[in-house]
Amino acid sequence: MDISSVMLLRMVVALVCASLAIAVAIPCPSQCICLSQAQVLCNTGGLIEIPVNKLPPTVEHLSLTKNNFPLIRSDAFNGLRYLKKLSLDGNNISVIKPFAFRGLPKLRELSIQHTPLTTVAQFAFAGLQNVTAILLGHNKIHKVEGYAFAGTSNVRLLMLNSNPLHKIETSAFSGLTVVEHLILPSGIKIIEPDAFSGLDSVGLIKLPYMDLTALRPHTFRGLSHVHVLQIQDSDLGAIQPAAFEGMTHVSSLKLLNNKIDSIQELKFMSESKVKSLKIQGNHLLETPLQGSIFLDGLEHLSVVENHFPCDCHIHSLLEGPLANGSSGEFASKNYCISPLHFNGRTISSINVHNIGRCNDEILRDNWDAPARSVTVYNSWIGRNIFTVAIMCLIR
């Protein structure tokens, strides 16, 4: 055997030995493929429980997709302190116990999608620090219990899209802080009071395609430090008194392309620190009544491309806070929704002077008339008391 053949044989033996050494050194469950000490794939392996004690403690990327474990226990991944990315997609997960992901200080991405999970239970995702993304899309989630994300912070993206989530309960997001994007699914029917209480420091909260009977009092109470709160493409029903009361430090509130039965009250006080309000593309079935809208402390107000009833309340609308002191500009940028022969026309294109004021507005104007009118009336009665008395006797 020549020297080159000997050298080649030695190299082959060395590689085989190295491979065997790695295989011995890296603990790996039989249903998994351990690509390295940092990356493990356990996909379609038929696992009925998480083999945490058989995994390399140094694993950073762990994929446990398309297995058959229905339960994630508390501290289910305890000991995997180097874990950065965890995928549990496509499993038969129906229950996540409190603090299921505790003890994962380096976790950056967590994905639980395409599962039969129906409830995000209290404290299920509590205590996660510096997680870049929590992806909970395409499940069967219809309920997020209070404090489900308590103590979790620095989340860039929390997605609950494509879930039959019809109700957001009180304190559902309490304790969740520093979130860049919170994207909720379509079809929400009920938002309980204080649903966003304790949610702090959010870049974008997007509430699309809801089907509400009302935005209830204190829906957003306790929500603070939000860059954009965007409510769009929804049936909001009635915006009830105090719906936005108690939320603070919102840079921009956007109401876009919604159907609104009525605005019973829309009030922002200066202490709310709401900087910008944009109301665009909405269809209002009733014109807000005088005194129902109070906008204090806003730095920017935009009310454009909306459709309002062009009825007897049109005068109070043009004179009210939504017009922002410029009824002409407001009328040119908004439209009539009713009556039918005005539908789709800009308010400025109709002669509002031909539309009489509502009786309640006339009465309110009379009630607010100066006391001088009462004095004049009393003076007239005094001068004509004899005539008045004769008329009463004749009747």
matplotlib code that plots the C-alpha trace (Angstrom):
import matplotlib.pyplot as plt

x = [0.0, 1.5, 1.8, -1.2, -3.5, -2.4, -3.0, -6.5, -7.4, -6.2, -8.4, -11.5, -10.9, -10.5, -13.8, -15.7, -14.3, -15.2, -18.7, -19.1, -17.7, -20.2, -23.0, -22.0, -21.4, -24.8, -27.8, -30.6, -34.0, -34.6, -37.5, -35.3, -32.5, -29.7, -28.0, -25.6, -25.6, -27.4, -30.1, -32.6, -35.5, -38.2, -40.8, -43.5, -41.9, -45.1, -43.9, -46.6, -44.6, -41.7, -38.4, -36.7, -34.3, -33.0, -32.2, -28.8, -28.8, -27.0, -29.8, -30.6, -33.1, -35.7, -38.5, -41.2, -43.7, -46.4, -46.2, -49.0, -48.6, -51.8, -50.4, -47.5, -46.8, -45.5, -41.7, -41.9, -38.5, -36.7, -33.0, -32.8, -31.3, -29.7, -32.9, -33.5, -36.1, -38.9, -41.5, -44.5, -46.6, -49.0, -49.2, -52.3, -51.9, -55.1, -53.8, -50.9, -50.3, -49.2, -45.5, -45.0, -42.0, -40.4, -36.6, -35.8, -33.9, -32.6, -35.8, -36.4, -39.1, -42.0, -44.4, -47.5, -49.7, -52.1, -53.2, -56.6, -55.7, -58.9, -57.8, -54.8, -54.9, -53.9, -50.1, -49.6, -47.0, -46.0, -42.5, -41.0, -38.3, -36.9, -39.0, -38.9, -42.1, -45.0, -46.9, -50.3, -52.0, -54.2, -55.4, -58.9, -58.4, -61.6, -60.6, -57.6, -57.8, -56.7, -52.9, -52.1, -49.0, -48.2, -44.6, -43.7, -41.9, -39.9, -42.1, -41.7, -44.7, -47.6, -49.9, -53.3, -54.5, -56.8, -58.4, -62.1, -61.4, -64.8, -64.3, -61.4, -61.8, -60.9, -57.1, -56.4, -53.1, -52.3, -48.6, -47.6, -45.1, -42.9, -44.6, -44.0, -47.0, -50.1, -52.3, -55.7, -57.9, -61.0, -64.5, -64.2, -67.7, -67.2, -64.4, -64.9, -64.2, -60.5, -59.6, -56.3, -55.7, -52.1, -50.9, -48.0, -45.6, -47.0, -46.0, -49.2, -52.4, -54.5, -58.2, -59.6, -62.9, -64.7, -68.5, -69.4, -72.8, -70.9, -67.6, -68.4, -67.4, -63.8, -62.9, -59.4, -59.0, -55.5, -53.9, -50.9, -48.0, -49.2, -47.8, -50.8, -54.2, -56.0, -59.6, -60.6, -63.0, -65.3, -69.0, -68.5, -72.2, -72.5, -69.5, -70.8, -69.8, -66.3, -65.2, -61.8, -61.7, -58.7, -56.3, -53.2, -50.3, -51.6, -49.7, -52.3, -55.9, -57.2, -60.9, -60.8, -63.5, -65.9, -69.7, -70.8, -74.4, -74.0, -71.4, -73.1, -69.9, -66.4, -64.4, -60.7, -59.4, -55.9, -54.7, -55.3, -52.3, -53.9, -52.0, -53.7, -57.2, -57.9, -61.5, -61.6, -63.9, -66.5, -70.2, -72.2, -75.9, -76.6, -75.1, -73.4, -75.6, -74.5, -72.3, -71.5, -68.0, -65.3, -61.7, -59.2, -55.5, -55.3, -52.4, -53.9, -57.4, -58.3, -61.9, -62.2, -64.1, -66.7, -70.5, -72.9, -76.7, -77.5, -80.6, -81.7, -78.6, -76.2, -76.0, -74.7, -72.2, -70.8, -70.7, -69.2, -65.7, -65.3, -65.4, -62.4, -63.5, -63.6, -67.1, -66.4, -63.3, -65.1, -68.2, -66.0, -64.2, -67.1, -70.2, -73.9, -75.1, -78.8, -81.4, -81.2, -81.2, -78.1, -76.3, -72.7, -72.7, -70.3, -71.9, -70.7, -72.7, -76.0, -77.7, -77.7, -79.6, -82.7, -82.5, -84.3, -82.8, -84.0, -86.6, -84.3, -81.6, -84.1, -85.3, -81.7, -80.9, -84.0, -82.9, -79.4, -80.8, -79.6, -81.4, -82.2, -85.0, -86.6, -86.3, -88.0, -90.8, -91.4, -91.4, -94.1, -96.2, -96.0, -97.1, -100.0, -101.2, -104.7, -105.0, -103.8, -106.3, -109.3, -108.2, -108.1, -111.6, -113.0, -111.6]
y = [0.0, 3.3, 6.3, 8.2, 5.2, 5.1, 8.8, 8.5, 5.5, 7.4, 10.4, 8.2, 6.5, 9.9, 11.2, 8.1, 8.4, 12.0, 11.3, 8.6, 10.9, 13.6, 11.1, 9.8, 13.3, 14.8, 13.3, 13.0, 11.5, 8.6, 10.5, 13.6, 14.7, 16.6, 18.5, 19.9, 20.7, 23.9, 22.7, 19.9, 18.8, 16.6, 16.9, 14.3, 12.0, 11.0, 12.4, 12.3, 14.4, 16.9, 15.0, 17.9, 15.6, 13.9, 17.1, 18.7, 21.4, 23.7, 23.6, 27.0, 26.1, 23.5, 22.4, 20.2, 20.4, 17.9, 15.7, 14.5, 16.1, 17.8, 19.5, 21.9, 21.7, 24.4, 24.8, 22.4, 23.5, 24.0, 23.6, 24.7, 28.0, 28.6, 28.2, 31.0, 29.7, 27.3, 26.0, 24.0, 24.3, 21.6, 19.8, 18.6, 21.2, 22.0, 23.2, 25.5, 25.5, 28.7, 29.6, 27.0, 28.8, 29.9, 29.5, 30.5, 33.7, 33.8, 32.8, 35.2, 33.5, 31.3, 29.9, 27.9, 27.8, 25.5, 23.8, 23.1, 25.5, 27.3, 29.3, 31.4, 30.6, 32.9, 33.2, 30.8, 33.2, 35.0, 36.2, 36.0, 38.6, 40.0, 37.7, 39.1, 37.4, 35.3, 33.8, 32.4, 32.5, 29.9, 28.2, 27.8, 30.5, 32.1, 33.4, 35.2, 35.1, 37.9, 38.2, 35.6, 37.7, 39.1, 40.2, 39.6, 42.5, 43.6, 41.8, 43.1, 41.2, 39.5, 37.9, 36.4, 36.5, 33.9, 32.8, 32.7, 35.2, 36.7, 38.2, 40.1, 39.7, 42.2, 42.5, 40.1, 41.9, 43.2, 43.2, 43.0, 45.8, 47.2, 45.6, 46.9, 45.3, 43.8, 42.4, 41.0, 38.8, 39.8, 38.9, 40.2, 40.8, 41.8, 43.9, 43.9, 47.1, 47.3, 44.7, 46.6, 47.7, 47.3, 47.1, 49.6, 50.9, 49.7, 50.7, 49.6, 48.1, 47.1, 46.2, 45.2, 43.8, 43.7, 43.2, 45.0, 46.1, 48.9, 50.3, 50.0, 52.4, 52.1, 49.8, 51.3, 52.4, 51.6, 51.5, 53.8, 54.9, 53.8, 55.2, 54.2, 52.8, 51.9, 50.7, 50.0, 48.3, 47.4, 47.6, 49.5, 49.9, 52.8, 54.5, 54.8, 57.4, 57.0, 54.4, 56.0, 57.4, 56.4, 55.7, 58.0, 59.0, 57.9, 59.6, 58.7, 57.4, 56.4, 55.5, 54.3, 53.0, 51.9, 51.8, 53.7, 53.6, 56.6, 58.5, 58.9, 60.5, 61.1, 63.1, 63.6, 65.8, 67.4, 65.0, 62.1, 63.2, 62.1, 64.0, 63.2, 62.0, 60.9, 60.0, 59.0, 57.0, 56.2, 55.9, 57.4, 56.5, 59.3, 62.7, 63.3, 65.5, 68.8, 68.4, 64.8, 65.5, 67.3, 67.4, 69.1, 68.9, 67.5, 68.7, 67.5, 66.7, 65.2, 64.4, 63.6, 61.4, 60.4, 60.1, 61.9, 62.2, 65.6, 66.2, 68.8, 68.0, 69.1, 72.6, 71.4, 69.2, 72.1, 74.3, 71.5, 70.3, 67.9, 70.8, 72.3, 75.9, 75.5, 74.4, 75.2, 72.9, 70.2, 70.4, 70.0, 66.9, 65.0, 63.5, 62.9, 59.4, 60.4, 61.3, 59.2, 62.1, 63.5, 60.2, 60.4, 64.2, 66.4, 68.4, 71.6, 70.7, 71.0, 74.1, 73.5, 76.7, 75.1, 72.4, 73.4, 73.0, 70.2, 71.1, 70.0, 72.4, 75.2, 74.5, 74.3, 77.6, 79.1, 77.6, 79.1, 82.5, 85.5, 86.4, 89.7, 88.0, 86.9, 90.5, 91.8, 89.3, 90.1, 93.8, 93.2, 91.3, 94.1, 96.7, 94.6, 92.9, 94.4, 93.1, 89.7, 89.5, 90.4, 87.8, 85.1, 86.1, 86.0, 82.5]
z = [0.0, -1.0, 1.2, -0.4, 0.2, 3.8, 4.3, 2.7, 4.9, 8.0, 7.0, 6.5, 9.9, 11.6, 10.1, 11.2, 14.7, 14.8, 13.7, 16.3, 19.0, 18.1, 18.1, 21.5, 22.9, 21.7, 23.5, 20.9, 21.2, 18.8, 17.1, 16.5, 14.3, 16.1, 13.4, 16.0, 19.7, 18.8, 16.3, 16.8, 14.6, 16.1, 13.3, 12.5, 15.1, 16.8, 20.2, 22.9, 25.3, 25.2, 25.6, 27.4, 29.4, 26.3, 24.4, 24.3, 27.0, 24.6, 22.0, 20.5, 17.7, 18.6, 16.2, 17.6, 14.9, 13.9, 17.0, 19.3, 22.7, 23.9, 27.0, 27.7, 31.4, 33.6, 33.2, 30.3, 28.8, 32.1, 31.7, 28.0, 29.0, 25.6, 23.6, 21.2, 18.8, 19.6, 17.1, 18.3, 15.1, 14.0, 17.3, 19.1, 21.8, 23.7, 27.1, 28.0, 31.8, 33.7, 33.3, 30.6, 29.2, 32.4, 32.5, 28.9, 29.3, 25.7, 23.9, 21.0, 18.9, 19.9, 17.4, 18.3, 15.2, 13.5, 16.7, 18.4, 21.3, 22.3, 25.4, 26.2, 29.9, 32.8, 33.0, 30.1, 28.5, 31.7, 32.4, 29.0, 28.6, 25.3, 23.1, 19.6, 18.4, 19.8, 16.9, 17.9, 14.5, 12.9, 16.1, 17.6, 20.3, 21.3, 24.7, 26.2, 30.0, 32.2, 32.8, 30.2, 29.3, 32.7, 33.1, 29.4, 27.8, 24.7, 22.2, 18.7, 17.3, 19.1, 16.5, 17.2, 13.6, 12.1, 15.4, 16.3, 19.1, 19.7, 23.2, 24.8, 28.6, 31.3, 31.8, 28.9, 28.2, 31.7, 32.5, 28.9, 28.2, 25.4, 22.4, 18.9, 17.1, 18.6, 15.8, 16.8, 14.6, 12.8, 14.1, 17.7, 19.0, 22.6, 24.2, 28.0, 30.1, 31.0, 28.4, 27.7, 31.3, 32.2, 28.6, 28.5, 25.8, 22.5, 19.0, 17.1, 18.3, 15.3, 15.7, 12.3, 11.1, 14.5, 14.8, 18.0, 19.3, 21.2, 22.3, 26.0, 28.8, 29.9, 27.0, 26.8, 30.4, 31.8, 28.3, 28.2, 26.0, 22.6, 19.4, 17.2, 18.2, 15.0, 14.8, 11.2, 8.9, 11.7, 12.8, 16.0, 17.0, 19.4, 20.9, 24.4, 27.0, 28.5, 25.9, 25.6, 29.1, 31.2, 28.4, 28.4, 26.3, 22.9, 20.0, 17.4, 17.5, 14.1, 13.4, 9.8, 7.5, 10.2, 10.5, 13.5, 14.6, 16.9, 18.9, 22.3, 23.6, 22.4, 25.0, 25.4, 28.2, 28.2, 30.9, 28.5, 26.4, 23.1, 20.5, 17.2, 16.2, 12.7, 11.7, 8.1, 5.8, 8.4, 7.9, 10.8, 10.9, 13.4, 13.8, 17.2, 19.4, 20.7, 23.7, 23.0, 21.6, 23.5, 22.2, 24.5, 24.3, 20.7, 18.7, 15.4, 14.2, 10.8, 9.9, 6.2, 3.8, 6.3, 5.6, 7.9, 7.9, 6.3, 8.4, 10.9, 13.0, 10.2, 11.7, 15.1, 13.2, 11.2, 14.3, 16.5, 17.5, 14.5, 12.1, 14.1, 13.4, 9.6, 8.6, 4.9, 4.7, 6.7, 4.4, 1.3, 2.6, 4.1, 2.6, 3.1, 3.8, 4.0, 3.0, -0.2, -2.6, -0.9, -0.6, -1.8, -2.3, -0.4, 2.4, 0.7, -2.5, -0.7, 0.6, 4.3, 4.9, 3.4, 6.1, 9.3, 12.7, 14.9, 17.6, 20.4, 19.1, 18.9, 22.5, 23.7, 22.1, 23.9, 27.2, 26.8, 25.8, 27.9, 31.1, 29.4, 27.4, 30.7, 32.0, 28.8, 29.1, 32.7, 31.9, 29.2, 31.6, 34.1, 31.6, 30.3, 33.4, 33.1, 29.5, 30.4, 33.3, 31.0, 28.5, 31.2, 32.3, 28.8, 28.3]

ax = plt.figure().add_subplot(projection="3d")
ax.plot(x, y, z, "-o")
ax.set_aspect("equal")
plt.show()
